Amino acid sequence: MSKSLSRSLSRRTALKVAGTGLLGVGAGVALSESLAAADVPASQRFDLSQPSYERFRGVSLHETHHAMQGMAYDNVNRRLYIAQIQNGSDGDDLCVNQLSISGGLTGHMHVSNAGHGVSIGVEPVGTASYIWMECDSDQHSDAGRGTALARFKFVNGGTPSSVKKFLTGSKTISCATDPVNKRLLVRRSESGGMHYSLFSLADAAAGKFSSPLAHFAQPTLGNGSVTFQGYTFLDNYLYTLDGTGHEDPADINSYVTATDMNTGKVVQRSFTAAGKTLFYREPEGMMVYRTVNDNPRLCFGFASRPSMTSSTRYASVYYKNVLI
């Protein structure tokens, strides 16, 4: 990061947008590339080589013509949220679906000019669920990506209001939440590459981004030219999903990868054939949730369709549950 950019980013700014109640906190934080992650205690991790199980399959979301993207689960209020592009959008207007963990659609919100929705987070506040996601897309197209993070209350059938915006001026920013440790992980482009920064959720909601618990560059995945499709995290491990859609089941190329956030190094990478019979199966989105018996699940999604000529899209979610 250049000295001039570092100075410009180190100034926290608050921006009040007339009529919208938007609070912006500038991209703001000069983060050290060598920052140690001593504040992230070591833990068990999911064994990615173990079998995957179906959570639900072939669900129609509110926007029937677009694939699922990022997802997150409110473990307090037991609600699943899945992002997708709105029908008829230029590509950066998103819909946030609310579902039960079994895939029953229970609500939705529309969020305009948001980005791509590759990953989202959720924060339970009493009986309410607050969504964390990218906003202020850099272009009105499918290539649009967020330039800030937004936090807003989910209101079925509504649009965001009393929105708080953070890390404004970022490039290709998204986030995920750890429902167990109440943390927020931010992924964004810095110095020409993707980096992750970890914060307590309480600090993030208060606009405090100057002291991340961890900060590291995204490690090389596979041969370095993979299609990134989502991420989540639990304790000190980052989990990522990559791969592409395929008409022929023999062409499955989806992988899940675990990275230790204390070192920034990959510790396991495994091929997954979960949902292999889905037609035109494309990996999309990850999350962690805990069952009612308090057992963690590493979930990852797949979009599919009934045929190559159909505009209809379906959502399916699978999970892994073995810790090592």
Buried (B, 14 or more C-beta within 10 A) or exposed (E): BEEEEEEBBEEBEEEEEEEEEBBBBBBBBBBEEEBEBEEBEEEEBBBBBEEBEEBBBEBEBBBEBBBBBBBBBBBBBEBBBBBBBBEEBBBBBBBBBBBEBEBEBEBBBBBBBBBBBBBBBBBBEEEEBBBBBBBBBBEBEEEBBBBBBBBBBBEEEEEBEEBBBBBBBBBBBBBBBBBBBBBBBBBBBBEEEBBBBBBBBEBBBEBBBEEBBBBBEBBEBBEEEBBBBBBBBBBBBBBBBBBBBBEEEEEBBBBBBBBBBBBBEBBBBBEBEBBEEBBBBBBBBBBBBBEEEEEBBBBBBBBBBEEEEEEEBBBBBBBBBEBE
